Amino acid sequence: MYHPQFGALAEFERNLIRERTRAGFRAAKARGRSGGRPKSLDFDKRVLAVRLYDERGHTVDEICKMMGISTKTALYKYIEAELVITSKPYVSVRSFPLVQLRKRFRNNNYK
C-alpha cells in the first residue's frame, strides 16, 4: 500500500539531487573551475615528453623517469591526446612548431 508512494518520493528526491548536482557543475564551470584530477605534468613538460617519445631516442621508462611520471599510463595518455588533437593516424610532433602545439593542447581538455 505504501510502496508506490515511497517509490515516488525516492524518485522525486533523486531528481532533486541530480538537478542540484548539475547546477553546481554549471556554477563551477562559470567560475572557471573544471572537475577531475590535475595533470601530473605542466604543458611544456607534456609537449617535451611527447616529442621525446616521437624522436625514438629514449625508452618509455627513461622518458617516465626524466619527467617524474610514476606510470607509463600517463605518458601514453599524453601521446594519445596528441594523436587525437592532430586528427591523423600518426603525425610527427616535430612537424608542429611549439606555439601550435600549445594552442592545440590548451584548446582540448583531454583526460
BELQUI-V98437 format. One record per run of one state. SS is the DSSP state (H for helix, E for strand, L for the rest). FROM is the first residue (numbers start at 1). LEN is the number of residues. If there is no record, write none. Layout:
ss=SS from=FROM len=LEN
ss=SS from=FROM len=LEN
This chain:
ss=L from=1 len=2
ss=H from=3 len=28
ss=L from=31 len=12
ss=H from=43 len=13
ss=L from=56 len=4
ss=H from=60 len=8
ss=L from=68 len=4
ss=H from=72 len=15
ss=L from=87 len=6
ss=H from=93 len=3
ss=L from=96 len=2
ss=H from=98 len=10
ss=L from=108 len=4
